[in-house]
Amino acid sequence: MLIDEVIHTVESTTGQAMTTGGHITMAKFYSPASPGEVLTLCFDTRADASIAFEIHANNRRIAAGDLSPAAKTSTC
């Protein structure tokens, strides 16, 4: 569920398609999140259009990973 929220937030913030043609290139979970715990998502778009993300609860890292957006295709 956390990765789904990351993908939805990245798509709505950047406009890059992640659910159709994009993929998770890496995801690592460091610590469990408790129900109702407030989580913070930080992400950066790299020069190659991939996206690095981290999820934190206070100062504790919950998860981190990389996403690759869908490849853009030409209609010409």
mmJSON file of the N, C-alpha and C atoms, coordinates in Angstrom:
{"data_MODEL":{"atom_site":{
"group_PDB":["ATOM","ATOM","ATOM","ATOM","ATOM","ATOM","ATOM","ATOM","ATOM","ATOM","ATOM","ATOM","ATOM","ATOM","ATOM","ATOM","ATOM","ATOM","ATOM","ATOM","ATOM","ATOM","ATOM","ATOM","ATOM","ATOM","ATOM","ATOM","ATOM","ATOM","ATOM","ATOM","ATOM","ATOM","ATOM","ATOM","ATOM","ATOM","ATOM","ATOM","ATOM","ATOM","ATOM","ATOM","ATOM","ATOM","ATOM","ATOM","ATOM","ATOM","ATOM","ATOM","ATOM","ATOM","ATOM","ATOM","ATOM","ATOM","ATOM","ATOM","ATOM","ATOM","ATOM","ATOM","ATOM","ATOM","ATOM","ATOM","ATOM","ATOM","ATOM","ATOM","ATOM","ATOM","ATOM","ATOM","ATOM","ATOM","ATOM","ATOM","ATOM","ATOM","ATOM","ATOM","ATOM","ATOM","ATOM","ATOM","ATOM","ATOM","ATOM","ATOM","ATOM","ATOM","ATOM","ATOM","ATOM","ATOM","ATOM","ATOM","ATOM","ATOM","ATOM","ATOM","ATOM","ATOM","ATOM","ATOM","ATOM","ATOM","ATOM","ATOM","ATOM","ATOM","ATOM","ATOM","ATOM","ATOM","ATOM","ATOM","ATOM","ATOM","ATOM","ATOM","ATOM","ATOM","ATOM","ATOM","ATOM","ATOM","ATOM","ATOM","ATOM","ATOM","ATOM","ATOM","ATOM","ATOM","ATOM","ATOM","ATOM","ATOM","ATOM","ATOM","ATOM","ATOM","ATOM","ATOM","ATOM","ATOM","ATOM","ATOM","ATOM","ATOM","ATOM","ATOM","ATOM","ATOM","ATOM","ATOM","ATOM","ATOM","ATOM","ATOM","ATOM","ATOM","ATOM","ATOM","ATOM","ATOM","ATOM","ATOM","ATOM","ATOM","ATOM","ATOM","ATOM","ATOM","ATOM","ATOM","ATOM","ATOM","ATOM","ATOM","ATOM","ATOM","ATOM","ATOM","ATOM","ATOM","ATOM","ATOM","ATOM","ATOM","ATOM","ATOM","ATOM","ATOM","ATOM","ATOM","ATOM","ATOM","ATOM","ATOM","ATOM","ATOM","ATOM","ATOM","ATOM","ATOM","ATOM","ATOM","ATOM","ATOM","ATOM","ATOM","ATOM","ATOM","ATOM","ATOM","ATOM","ATOM","ATOM","ATOM","ATOM","ATOM","ATOM","ATOM"],
"id":[1,2,3,4,5,6,7,8,9,10,11,12,13,14,15,16,17,18,19,20,21,22,23,24,25,26,27,28,29,30,31,32,33,34,35,36,37,38,39,40,41,42,43,44,45,46,47,48,49,50,51,52,53,54,55,56,57,58,59,60,61,62,63,64,65,66,67,68,69,70,71,72,73,74,75,76,77,78,79,80,81,82,83,84,85,86,87,88,89,90,91,92,93,94,95,96,97,98,99,100,101,102,103,104,105,106,107,108,109,110,111,112,113,114,115,116,117,118,119,120,121,122,123,124,125,126,127,128,129,130,131,132,133,134,135,136,137,138,139,140,141,142,143,144,145,146,147,148,149,150,151,152,153,154,155,156,157,158,159,160,161,162,163,164,165,166,167,168,169,170,171,172,173,174,175,176,177,178,179,180,181,182,183,184,185,186,187,188,189,190,191,192,193,194,195,196,197,198,199,200,201,202,203,204,205,206,207,208,209,210,211,212,213,214,215,216,217,218,219,220,221,222,223,224,225,226,227,228],
"type_symbol":["N","C","C","N","C","C","N","C","C","N","C","C","N","C","C","N","C","C","N","C","C","N","C","C","N","C","C","N","C","C","N","C","C","N","C","C","N","C","C","N","C","C","N","C","C","N","C","C","N","C","C","N","C","C","N","C","C","N","C","C","N","C","C","N","C","C","N","C","C","N","C","C","N","C","C","N","C","C","N","C","C","N","C","C","N","C","C","N","C","C","N","C","C","N","C","C","N","C","C","N","C","C","N","C","C","N","C","C","N","C","C","N","C","C","N","C","C","N","C","C","N","C","C","N","C","C","N","C","C","N","C","C","N","C","C","N","C","C","N","C","C","N","C","C","N","C","C","N","C","C","N","C","C","N","C","C","N","C","C","N","C","C","N","C","C","N","C","C","N","C","C","N","C","C","N","C","C","N","C","C","N","C","C","N","C","C","N","C","C","N","C","C","N","C","C","N","C","C","N","C","C","N","C","C","N","C","C","N","C","C","N","C","C","N","C","C","N","C","C","N","C","C","N","C","C","N","C","C"],
"label_atom_id":["N","CA","C","N","CA","C","N","CA","C","N","CA","C","N","CA","C","N","CA","C","N","CA","C","N","CA","C","N","CA","C","N","CA","C","N","CA","C","N","CA","C","N","CA","C","N","CA","C","N","CA","C","N","CA","C","N","CA","C","N","CA","C","N","CA","C","N","CA","C","N","CA","C","N","CA","C","N","CA","C","N","CA","C","N","CA","C","N","CA","C","N","CA","C","N","CA","C","N","CA","C","N","CA","C","N","CA","C","N","CA","C","N","CA","C","N","CA","C","N","CA","C","N","CA","C","N","CA","C","N","CA","C","N","CA","C","N","CA","C","N","CA","C","N","CA","C","N","CA","C","N","CA","C","N","CA","C","N","CA","C","N","CA","C","N","CA","C","N","CA","C","N","CA","C","N","CA","C","N","CA","C","N","CA","C","N","CA","C","N","CA","C","N","CA","C","N","CA","C","N","CA","C","N","CA","C","N","CA","C","N","CA","C","N","CA","C","N","CA","C","N","CA","C","N","CA","C","N","CA","C","N","CA","C","N","CA","C","N","CA","C","N","CA","C","N","CA","C","N","CA","C","N","CA","C","N","CA","C","N","CA","C","N","CA","C"],
"label_alt_id":[null,null,null,null,null,null,null,null,null,null,null,null,null,null,null,null,null,null,null,null,null,null,null,null,null,null,null,null,null,null,null,null,null,null,null,null,null,null,null,null,null,null,null,null,null,null,null,null,null,null,null,null,null,null,null,null,null,null,null,null,null,null,null,null,null,null,null,null,null,null,null,null,null,null,null,null,null,null,null,null,null,null,null,null,null,null,null,null,null,null,null,null,null,null,null,null,null,null,null,null,null,null,null,null,null,null,null,null,null,null,null,null,null,null,null,null,null,null,null,null,null,null,null,null,null,null,null,null,null,null,null,null,null,null,null,null,null,null,null,null,null,null,null,null,null,null,null,null,null,null,null,null,null,null,null,null,null,null,null,null,null,null,null,null,null,null,null,null,null,null,null,null,null,null,null,null,null,null,null,null,null,null,null,null,null,null,null,null,null,null,null,null,null,null,null,null,null,null,null,null,null,null,null,null,null,null,null,null,null,null,null,null,null,null,null,null,null,null,null,null,null,null,null,null,null,null,null,null],
"label_comp_id":["MET","MET","MET","LEU","LEU","LEU","ILE","ILE","ILE","ASP","ASP","ASP","GLU","GLU","GLU","VAL","VAL","VAL","ILE","ILE","ILE","HIS","HIS","HIS","THR","THR","THR","VAL","VAL","VAL","GLU","GLU","GLU","SER","SER","SER","THR","THR","THR","THR","THR","THR","GLY","GLY","GLY","GLN","GLN","GLN","ALA","ALA","ALA","MET","MET","MET","THR","THR","THR","THR","THR","THR","GLY","GLY","GLY","GLY","GLY","GLY","HIS","HIS","HIS","ILE","ILE","ILE","THR","THR","THR","MET","MET","MET","ALA","ALA","ALA","LYS","LYS","LYS","PHE","PHE","PHE","TYR","TYR","TYR","SER","SER","SER","PRO","PRO","PRO","ALA","ALA","ALA","SER","SER","SER","PRO","PRO","PRO","GLY","GLY","GLY","GLU","GLU","GLU","VAL","VAL","VAL","LEU","LEU","LEU","THR","THR","THR","LEU","LEU","LEU","CYS","CYS","CYS","PHE","PHE","PHE","ASP","ASP","ASP","THR","THR","THR","ARG","ARG","ARG","ALA","ALA","ALA","ASP","ASP","ASP","ALA","ALA","ALA","SER","SER","SER","ILE","ILE","ILE","ALA","ALA","ALA","PHE","PHE","PHE","GLU","GLU","GLU","ILE","ILE","ILE","HIS","HIS","HIS","ALA","ALA","ALA","ASN","ASN","ASN","ASN","ASN","ASN","ARG","ARG","ARG","ARG","ARG","ARG","ILE","ILE","ILE","ALA","ALA","ALA","ALA","ALA","ALA","GLY","GLY","GLY","ASP","ASP","ASP","LEU","LEU","LEU","SER","SER","SER","PRO","PRO","PRO","ALA","ALA","ALA","ALA","ALA","ALA","LYS","LYS","LYS","THR","THR","THR","SER","SER","SER","THR","THR","THR","CYS","CYS","CYS"],
"label_asym_id":["A","A","A","A","A","A","A","A","A","A","A","A","A","A","A","A","A","A","A","A","A","A","A","A","A","A","A","A","A","A","A","A","A","A","A","A","A","A","A","A","A","A","A","A","A","A","A","A","A","A","A","A","A","A","A","A","A","A","A","A","A","A","A","A","A","A","A","A","A","A","A","A","A","A","A","A","A","A","A","A","A","A","A","A","A","A","A","A","A","A","A","A","A","A","A","A","A","A","A","A","A","A","A","A","A","A","A","A","A","A","A","A","A","A","A","A","A","A","A","A","A","A","A","A","A","A","A","A","A","A","A","A","A","A","A","A","A","A","A","A","A","A","A","A","A","A","A","A","A","A","A","A","A","A","A","A","A","A","A","A","A","A","A","A","A","A","A","A","A","A","A","A","A","A","A","A","A","A","A","A","A","A","A","A","A","A","A","A","A","A","A","A","A","A","A","A","A","A","A","A","A","A","A","A","A","A","A","A","A","A","A","A","A","A","A","A","A","A","A","A","A","A","A","A","A","A","A","A"],
"label_entity_id":["1","1","1","1","1","1","1","1","1","1","1","1","1","1","1","1","1","1","1","1","1","1","1","1","1","1","1","1","1","1","1","1","1","1","1","1","1","1","1","1","1","1","1","1","1","1","1","1","1","1","1","1","1","1","1","1","1","1","1","1","1","1","1","1","1","1","1","1","1","1","1","1","1","1","1","1","1","1","1","1","1","1","1","1","1","1","1","1","1","1","1","1","1","1","1","1","1","1","1","1","1","1","1","1","1","1","1","1","1","1","1","1","1","1","1","1","1","1","1","1","1","1","1","1","1","1","1","1","1","1","1","1","1","1","1","1","1","1","1","1","1","1","1","1","1","1","1","1","1","1","1","1","1","1","1","1","1","1","1","1","1","1","1","1","1","1","1","1","1","1","1","1","1","1","1","1","1","1","1","1","1","1","1","1","1","1","1","1","1","1","1","1","1","1","1","1","1","1","1","1","1","1","1","1","1","1","1","1","1","1","1","1","1","1","1","1","1","1","1","1","1","1","1","1","1","1","1","1"],
"label_seq_id":[1,1,1,2,2,2,3,3,3,4,4,4,5,5,5,6,6,6,7,7,7,8,8,8,9,9,9,10,10,10,11,11,11,12,12,12,13,13,13,14,14,14,15,15,15,16,16,16,17,17,17,18,18,18,19,19,19,20,20,20,21,21,21,22,22,22,23,23,23,24,24,24,25,25,25,26,26,26,27,27,27,28,28,28,29,29,29,30,30,30,31,31,31,32,32,32,33,33,33,34,34,34,35,35,35,36,36,36,37,37,37,38,38,38,39,39,39,40,40,40,41,41,41,42,42,42,43,43,43,44,44,44,45,45,45,46,46,46,47,47,47,48,48,48,49,49,49,50,50,50,51,51,51,52,52,52,53,53,53,54,54,54,55,55,55,56,56,56,57,57,57,58,58,58,59,59,59,60,60,60,61,61,61,62,62,62,63,63,63,64,64,64,65,65,65,66,66,66,67,67,67,68,68,68,69,69,69,70,70,70,71,71,71,72,72,72,73,73,73,74,74,74,75,75,75,76,76,76],
"pdbx_PDB_ins_code":[null,null,null,null,null,null,null,null,null,null,null,null,null,null,null,null,null,null,null,null,null,null,null,null,null,null,null,null,null,null,null,null,null,null,null,null,null,null,null,null,null,null,null,null,null,null,null,null,null,null,null,null,null,null,null,null,null,null,null,null,null,null,null,null,null,null,null,null,null,null,null,null,null,null,null,null,null,null,null,null,null,null,null,null,null,null,null,null,null,null,null,null,null,null,null,null,null,null,null,null,null,null,null,null,null,null,null,null,null,null,null,null,null,null,null,null,null,null,null,null,null,null,null,null,null,null,null,null,null,null,null,null,null,null,null,null,null,null,null,null,null,null,null,null,null,null,null,null,null,null,null,null,null,null,null,null,null,null,null,null,null,null,null,null,null,null,null,null,null,null,null,null,null,null,null,null,null,null,null,null,null,null,null,null,null,null,null,null,null,null,null,null,null,null,null,null,null,null,null,null,null,null,null,null,null,null,null,null,null,null,null,null,null,null,null,null,null,null,null,null,null,null,null,null,null,null,null,null],
"Cartn_x":[0.804,0.0,0.851,1.963,2.812,3.337,3.759,4.287,3.182,1.954,0.826,0.627,0.739,0.598,1.738,2.943,4.088,3.814,3.403,3.138,2.041,0.953,-0.154,0.316,1.076,1.555,2.517,3.427,4.375,3.628,2.669,1.893,1.141,0.467,-0.339,0.523,1.712,2.59,3.387,3.908,4.8,4.116,2.986,2.315,2.933,3.942,4.573,3.736,3.487,2.721,3.582,3.091,3.82,3.049,1.723,0.935,0.83,0.93,0.858,2.226,3.0,4.305,5.469,5.213,6.284,6.554,7.643,7.914,8.756,8.695,9.491,10.835,11.906,13.214,13.871,13.474,14.011,13.115,12.864,12.143,12.692,12.962,13.47,12.679,12.234,11.493,12.412,12.55,13.475,12.796,11.567,10.887,9.381,8.615,7.164,6.531,5.443,4.647,3.415,3.07,1.898,0.651,-0.521,-1.77,-1.93,-2.283,-2.487,-1.216,-0.064,1.203,1.331,1.759,1.928,3.228,3.105,4.262,4.539,5.805,6.23,6.918,6.531,7.136,7.999,9.243,10.144,10.579,10.615,11.115,11.811,12.735,13.503,13.471,13.28,13.356,14.786,15.381,16.763,16.813,18.011,18.202,17.677,17.725,17.235,15.733,15.038,13.595,13.193,14.138,13.793,13.554,12.884,12.493,12.965,13.716,14.147,13.184,12.734,11.811,12.237,11.789,11.955,10.681,10.317,9.173,9.715,9.314,9.775,8.587,8.794,7.885,8.755,8.538,9.44,10.85,11.807,13.189,13.529,12.541,12.755,12.431,13.375,13.14,12.284,11.181,10.26,10.594,10.797,11.065,11.783,12.415,13.079,13.104,13.244,13.308,13.439,13.339,13.442,12.293,11.775,10.721,11.198,10.761,11.027,9.695,9.499,8.231,8.086,6.876,6.606,7.411,7.899,8.632,7.678,8.123,7.3,7.414,6.285,6.291,5.857,6.352,6.01,4.833,3.947,2.81,3.053,4.259,4.59,5.041],
"Cartn_y":[-1.2,0.0,1.27,1.234,2.429,2.787,1.79,2.056,2.589,2.082,2.61,4.095,4.49,5.903,6.735,6.185,6.881,7.117,6.069,6.173,7.193,7.148,8.093,9.534,9.758,11.106,11.612,10.757,11.151,11.482,10.644,10.909,12.23,12.469,13.686,14.938,14.808,15.962,16.292,15.268,15.498,15.378,14.679,14.433,13.286,12.619,11.479,10.223,9.477,8.235,7.161,6.611,5.549,4.229,4.286,3.059,2.34,3.05,2.43,2.536,1.474,1.46,1.818,2.413,2.707,1.483,1.504,0.368,0.765,-0.084,0.082,-0.583,0.187,-0.405,-0.918,-0.353,-0.812,-0.313,-1.148,-0.729,-1.51,-0.812,-1.456,-0.922,-1.838,-1.475,-1.654,-0.592,-0.589,-0.814,-0.325,-0.36,-0.373,-1.105,-1.112,0.214,0.554,1.727,1.23,1.901,1.526,2.187,1.568,2.204,3.579,4.566,5.92,6.744,6.139,6.86,7.843,9.062,10.08,9.81,9.705,9.429,10.622,10.811,11.879,11.26,11.717,11.256,12.367,12.036,12.945,12.242,12.984,12.384,13.422,12.932,13.77,13.148,13.998,13.542,13.746,12.688,12.735,13.17,13.427,13.872,12.856,11.564,10.527,10.275,11.125,11.078,10.01,9.227,8.29,9.087,8.464,9.156,8.355,9.009,8.409,8.887,7.967,8.362,7.791,8.454,7.976,8.278,7.366,7.54,7.524,8.522,8.635,8.763,8.323,8.581,9.227,10.517,11.302,11.187,10.717,10.59,9.169,8.304,6.895,6.644,6.04,5.716,4.458,4.566,3.447,2.682,3.409,2.768,3.746,3.19,3.999,3.194,3.896,3.176,4.089,3.47,4.172,3.753,4.72,4.478,4.943,4.252,4.682,4.954,6.16,6.479,5.75,5.762,5.166,5.899,5.156,5.761,6.573,7.726,8.56,8.034,7.929,7.45,8.563,8.526,9.522,9.021,9.932,9.563,9.939,10.362,10.753,9.566],
"Cartn_z":[0.0,0.0,0.0,0.7,0.74,-0.642,-1.399,-2.738,-3.643,-3.495,-4.269,-3.991,-2.733,-2.375,-2.959,-2.948,-3.555,-5.036,-5.74,-7.178,-7.452,-6.694,-6.892,-6.659,-5.598,-5.287,-6.356,-6.802,-7.85,-9.133,-9.517,-10.738,-10.645,-9.529,-9.417,-9.28,-8.724,-8.544,-9.801,-10.467,-11.609,-12.963,-13.009,-14.282,-15.061,-14.499,-15.167,-14.93,-16.003,-15.89,-15.247,-14.144,-13.462,-13.512,-13.501,-13.419,-14.747,-15.858,-17.177,-17.838,-17.772,-18.413,-17.515,-16.373,-15.435,-14.574,-13.831,-12.962,-11.754,-10.75,-9.541,-9.813,-9.799,-10.066,-8.793,-7.638,-6.369,-5.257,-4.266,-3.067,-1.886,-0.805,0.4,1.582,2.422,3.621,4.825,5.612,6.732,8.072,8.213,9.493,9.245,10.056,9.846,10.274,9.624,9.997,10.739,11.809,12.601,12.042,12.217,11.774,12.432,11.642,12.141,12.281,12.046,12.146,10.979,11.268,10.238,9.484,8.162,7.313,6.408,6.078,5.184,3.976,2.789,1.545,0.97,0.643,-0.063,-1.337,-2.451,-3.685,-4.54,-5.357,-6.274,-7.654,-8.669,-10.052,-10.535,-11.031,-11.513,-12.976,-13.466,-14.852,-15.862,-15.526,-16.447,-16.298,-15.54,-15.287,-14.276,-13.752,-12.685,-11.404,-10.454,-9.236,-8.03,-7.158,-5.897,-4.815,-3.955,-2.895,-1.549,-0.484,0.885,1.652,2.527,3.417,4.839,5.633,7.019,7.967,9.195,10.309,11.379,11.609,12.458,11.892,12.662,12.177,11.747,11.661,11.331,9.868,9.141,7.733,7.661,6.928,6.751,5.474,4.381,3.089,2.174,1.145,0.121,-1.164,-2.281,-3.544,-4.738,-5.903,-7.182,-8.086,-8.823,-9.804,-11.167,-12.2,-13.575,-14.247,-14.777,-15.427,-16.754,-17.27,-18.582,-19.637,-20.602,-21.714,-22.563,-22.99,-23.869,-25.286,-25.933,-27.314,-28.242,-29.435,-30.442,-31.267,-31.631,-32.472,-33.925,-34.247,-35.626,-36.439],
"occupancy":[1.0,1.0,1.0,1.0,1.0,1.0,1.0,1.0,1.0,1.0,1.0,1.0,1.0,1.0,1.0,1.0,1.0,1.0,1.0,1.0,1.0,1.0,1.0,1.0,1.0,1.0,1.0,1.0,1.0,1.0,1.0,1.0,1.0,1.0,1.0,1.0,1.0,1.0,1.0,1.0,1.0,1.0,1.0,1.0,1.0,1.0,1.0,1.0,1.0,1.0,1.0,1.0,1.0,1.0,1.0,1.0,1.0,1.0,1.0,1.0,1.0,1.0,1.0,1.0,1.0,1.0,1.0,1.0,1.0,1.0,1.0,1.0,1.0,1.0,1.0,1.0,1.0,1.0,1.0,1.0,1.0,1.0,1.0,1.0,1.0,1.0,1.0,1.0,1.0,1.0,1.0,1.0,1.0,1.0,1.0,1.0,1.0,1.0,1.0,1.0,1.0,1.0,1.0,1.0,1.0,1.0,1.0,1.0,1.0,1.0,1.0,1.0,1.0,1.0,1.0,1.0,1.0,1.0,1.0,1.0,1.0,1.0,1.0,1.0,1.0,1.0,1.0,1.0,1.0,1.0,1.0,1.0,1.0,1.0,1.0,1.0,1.0,1.0,1.0,1.0,1.0,1.0,1.0,1.0,1.0,1.0,1.0,1.0,1.0,1.0,1.0,1.0,1.0,1.0,1.0,1.0,1.0,1.0,1.0,1.0,1.0,1.0,1.0,1.0,1.0,1.0,1.0,1.0,1.0,1.0,1.0,1.0,1.0,1.0,1.0,1.0,1.0,1.0,1.0,1.0,1.0,1.0,1.0,1.0,1.0,1.0,1.0,1.0,1.0,1.0,1.0,1.0,1.0,1.0,1.0,1.0,1.0,1.0,1.0,1.0,1.0,1.0,1.0,1.0,1.0,1.0,1.0,1.0,1.0,1.0,1.0,1.0,1.0,1.0,1.0,1.0,1.0,1.0,1.0,1.0,1.0,1.0,1.0,1.0,1.0,1.0,1.0,1.0],
"B_iso_or_equiv":[0.0,0.0,0.0,0.0,0.0,0.0,0.0,0.0,0.0,0.0,0.0,0.0,0.0,0.0,0.0,0.0,0.0,0.0,0.0,0.0,0.0,0.0,0.0,0.0,0.0,0.0,0.0,0.0,0.0,0.0,0.0,0.0,0.0,0.0,0.0,0.0,0.0,0.0,0.0,0.0,0.0,0.0,0.0,0.0,0.0,0.0,0.0,0.0,0.0,0.0,0.0,0.0,0.0,0.0,0.0,0.0,0.0,0.0,0.0,0.0,0.0,0.0,0.0,0.0,0.0,0.0,0.0,0.0,0.0,0.0,0.0,0.0,0.0,0.0,0.0,0.0,0.0,0.0,0.0,0.0,0.0,0.0,0.0,0.0,0.0,0.0,0.0,0.0,0.0,0.0,0.0,0.0,0.0,0.0,0.0,0.0,0.0,0.0,0.0,0.0,0.0,0.0,0.0,0.0,0.0,0.0,0.0,0.0,0.0,0.0,0.0,0.0,0.0,0.0,0.0,0.0,0.0,0.0,0.0,0.0,0.0,0.0,0.0,0.0,0.0,0.0,0.0,0.0,0.0,0.0,0.0,0.0,0.0,0.0,0.0,0.0,0.0,0.0,0.0,0.0,0.0,0.0,0.0,0.0,0.0,0.0,0.0,0.0,0.0,0.0,0.0,0.0,0.0,0.0,0.0,0.0,0.0,0.0,0.0,0.0,0.0,0.0,0.0,0.0,0.0,0.0,0.0,0.0,0.0,0.0,0.0,0.0,0.0,0.0,0.0,0.0,0.0,0.0,0.0,0.0,0.0,0.0,0.0,0.0,0.0,0.0,0.0,0.0,0.0,0.0,0.0,0.0,0.0,0.0,0.0,0.0,0.0,0.0,0.0,0.0,0.0,0.0,0.0,0.0,0.0,0.0,0.0,0.0,0.0,0.0,0.0,0.0,0.0,0.0,0.0,0.0,0.0,0.0,0.0,0.0,0.0,0.0,0.0,0.0,0.0,0.0,0.0,0.0],
"pdbx_formal_charge":[null,null,null,null,null,null,null,null,null,null,null,null,null,null,null,null,null,null,null,null,null,null,null,null,null,null,null,null,null,null,null,null,null,null,null,null,null,null,null,null,null,null,null,null,null,null,null,null,null,null,null,null,null,null,null,null,null,null,null,null,null,null,null,null,null,null,null,null,null,null,null,null,null,null,null,null,null,null,null,null,null,null,null,null,null,null,null,null,null,null,null,null,null,null,null,null,null,null,null,null,null,null,null,null,null,null,null,null,null,null,null,null,null,null,null,null,null,null,null,null,null,null,null,null,null,null,null,null,null,null,null,null,null,null,null,null,null,null,null,null,null,null,null,null,null,null,null,null,null,null,null,null,null,null,null,null,null,null,null,null,null,null,null,null,null,null,null,null,null,null,null,null,null,null,null,null,null,null,null,null,null,null,null,null,null,null,null,null,null,null,null,null,null,null,null,null,null,null,null,null,null,null,null,null,null,null,null,null,null,null,null,null,null,null,null,null,null,null,null,null,null,null,null,null,null,null,null,null],
"auth_seq_id":[1,1,1,2,2,2,3,3,3,4,4,4,5,5,5,6,6,6,7,7,7,8,8,8,9,9,9,10,10,10,11,11,11,12,12,12,13,13,13,14,14,14,15,15,15,16,16,16,17,17,17,18,18,18,19,19,19,20,20,20,21,21,21,22,22,22,23,23,23,24,24,24,25,25,25,26,26,26,27,27,27,28,28,28,29,29,29,30,30,30,31,31,31,32,32,32,33,33,33,34,34,34,35,35,35,36,36,36,37,37,37,38,38,38,39,39,39,40,40,40,41,41,41,42,42,42,43,43,43,44,44,44,45,45,45,46,46,46,47,47,47,48,48,48,49,49,49,50,50,50,51,51,51,52,52,52,53,53,53,54,54,54,55,55,55,56,56,56,57,57,57,58,58,58,59,59,59,60,60,60,61,61,61,62,62,62,63,63,63,64,64,64,65,65,65,66,66,66,67,67,67,68,68,68,69,69,69,70,70,70,71,71,71,72,72,72,73,73,73,74,74,74,75,75,75,76,76,76],
"auth_comp_id":["MET","MET","MET","LEU","LEU","LEU","ILE","ILE","ILE","ASP","ASP","ASP","GLU","GLU","GLU","VAL","VAL","VAL","ILE","ILE","ILE","HIS","HIS","HIS","THR","THR","THR","VAL","VAL","VAL","GLU","GLU","GLU","SER","SER","SER","THR","THR","THR","THR","THR","THR","GLY","GLY","GLY","GLN","GLN","GLN","ALA","ALA","ALA","MET","MET","MET","THR","THR","THR","THR","THR","THR","GLY","GLY","GLY","GLY","GLY","GLY","HIS","HIS","HIS","ILE","ILE","ILE","THR","THR","THR","MET","MET","MET","ALA","ALA","ALA","LYS","LYS","LYS","PHE","PHE","PHE","TYR","TYR","TYR","SER","SER","SER","PRO","PRO","PRO","ALA","ALA","ALA","SER","SER","SER","PRO","PRO","PRO","GLY","GLY","GLY","GLU","GLU","GLU","VAL","VAL","VAL","LEU","LEU","LEU","THR","THR","THR","LEU","LEU","LEU","CYS","CYS","CYS","PHE","PHE","PHE","ASP","ASP","ASP","THR","THR","THR","ARG","ARG","ARG","ALA","ALA","ALA","ASP","ASP","ASP","ALA","ALA","ALA","SER","SER","SER","ILE","ILE","ILE","ALA","ALA","ALA","PHE","PHE","PHE","GLU","GLU","GLU","ILE","ILE","ILE","HIS","HIS","HIS","ALA","ALA","ALA","ASN","ASN","ASN","ASN","ASN","ASN","ARG","ARG","ARG","ARG","ARG","ARG","ILE","ILE","ILE","ALA","ALA","ALA","ALA","ALA","ALA","GLY","GLY","GLY","ASP","ASP","ASP","LEU","LEU","LEU","SER","SER","SER","PRO","PRO","PRO","ALA","ALA","ALA","ALA","ALA","ALA","LYS","LYS","LYS","THR","THR","THR","SER","SER","SER","THR","THR","THR","CYS","CYS","CYS"],
"auth_asym_id":["A","A","A","A","A","A","A","A","A","A","A","A","A","A","A","A","A","A","A","A","A","A","A","A","A","A","A","A","A","A","A","A","A","A","A","A","A","A","A","A","A","A","A","A","A","A","A","A","A","A","A","A","A","A","A","A","A","A","A","A","A","A","A","A","A","A","A","A","A","A","A","A","A","A","A","A","A","A","A","A","A","A","A","A","A","A","A","A","A","A","A","A","A","A","A","A","A","A","A","A","A","A","A","A","A","A","A","A","A","A","A","A","A","A","A","A","A","A","A","A","A","A","A","A","A","A","A","A","A","A","A","A","A","A","A","A","A","A","A","A","A","A","A","A","A","A","A","A","A","A","A","A","A","A","A","A","A","A","A","A","A","A","A","A","A","A","A","A","A","A","A","A","A","A","A","A","A","A","A","A","A","A","A","A","A","A","A","A","A","A","A","A","A","A","A","A","A","A","A","A","A","A","A","A","A","A","A","A","A","A","A","A","A","A","A","A","A","A","A","A","A","A","A","A","A","A","A","A"],
"auth_atom_id":["N","CA","C","N","CA","C","N","CA","C","N","CA","C","N","CA","C","N","CA","C","N","CA","C","N","CA","C","N","CA","C","N","CA","C","N","CA","C","N","CA","C","N","CA","C","N","CA","C","N","CA","C","N","CA","C","N","CA","C","N","CA","C","N","CA","C","N","CA","C","N","CA","C","N","CA","C","N","CA","C","N","CA","C","N","CA","C","N","CA","C","N","CA","C","N","CA","C","N","CA","C","N","CA","C","N","CA","C","N","CA","C","N","CA","C","N","CA","C","N","CA","C","N","CA","C","N","CA","C","N","CA","C","N","CA","C","N","CA","C","N","CA","C","N","CA","C","N","CA","C","N","CA","C","N","CA","C","N","CA","C","N","CA","C","N","CA","C","N","CA","C","N","CA","C","N","CA","C","N","CA","C","N","CA","C","N","CA","C","N","CA","C","N","CA","C","N","CA","C","N","CA","C","N","CA","C","N","CA","C","N","CA","C","N","CA","C","N","CA","C","N","CA","C","N","CA","C","N","CA","C","N","CA","C","N","CA","C","N","CA","C","N","CA","C","N","CA","C","N","CA","C","N","CA","C","N","CA","C","N","CA","C","N","CA","C"],
"pdbx_PDB_model_num":[1,1,1,1,1,1,1,1,1,1,1,1,1,1,1,1,1,1,1,1,1,1,1,1,1,1,1,1,1,1,1,1,1,1,1,1,1,1,1,1,1,1,1,1,1,1,1,1,1,1,1,1,1,1,1,1,1,1,1,1,1,1,1,1,1,1,1,1,1,1,1,1,1,1,1,1,1,1,1,1,1,1,1,1,1,1,1,1,1,1,1,1,1,1,1,1,1,1,1,1,1,1,1,1,1,1,1,1,1,1,1,1,1,1,1,1,1,1,1,1,1,1,1,1,1,1,1,1,1,1,1,1,1,1,1,1,1,1,1,1,1,1,1,1,1,1,1,1,1,1,1,1,1,1,1,1,1,1,1,1,1,1,1,1,1,1,1,1,1,1,1,1,1,1,1,1,1,1,1,1,1,1,1,1,1,1,1,1,1,1,1,1,1,1,1,1,1,1,1,1,1,1,1,1,1,1,1,1,1,1,1,1,1,1,1,1,1,1,1,1,1,1,1,1,1,1,1,1]
}}}
